[in-house]
């Protein structure tokens, strides 16, 4: 968690708990807002558009895992 480490490293030692708490709060609020916005965008486009986005994401994940798997096997050899 590099951002949490940066938040704690850049404050006085007496304020590290506050910095960690603010970091956690901002992450939770950001995740909640991003989830709500993502759901609103996907639901407004209809089922076909949403399926297309999901299929594209699945294809991208499969491509990434295939390439990463091939690179990992080459490193072991």
Steps between C-alpha positions, in 0.01 A plus 500: 500500500735774379251786541434411864872486565549840338218648708662379822858590401416862424347597834639547847534176700225612739253530210555168324173352629305797366673475163424130477138560595451773243662280237263213582198731500585647161555152353163374627311808376679483164416132458136562586465789258680310223273198549186714488615690191604178327163338573313806374702515178465129428128487581420800280653340192276194484579130514679478163745779574569365848561151360740646244700675772512182708605290200774749412628498858500118503689489171755749629545297821546178301756666273690642797505166681621316188783747440594511868493119520731469200742752645503322837574166337792652306649638822487156665671327209 
